[in-house]
Amino acid sequence: MPELTPEDLYQLKKMQMDTEKKALELQKSQQDLNRFVLDLEHKHGLLAAGRNLDINAVSIKETVSASSHNGNGKGQTKEFLSSNVE
């Protein structure tokens, strides 16, 4: 296997750093999306009503208290309203 040239090593490190940068940008975008959803839930009174948006299923979920609580603080959810987005 041939040795890597200094230029090859530079390009390899540069690509690794670019990859790490994109991963951080992805995390920031995910956090921005989560914050936007939280703001929507607050604006439309869903949090106070015990509901939350499920952006993956395009639905609103209602948190249900259950006597068989598993102790993780999340409770159980049931689908409240569903709509399709085109």
KANOR-V446397 format. One line per field, one symbol per residue. ss: DSSP state (a for helix, b for strand, c for the rest). Layout:
ss: ???
This chain:
ss: cccccaaaaaaaaaaaaaaaaaaaaaaaaaaaaaaaaaaaaaacccccccbbbbccccbbbbbbcccccccccccbbbbbbbcccc
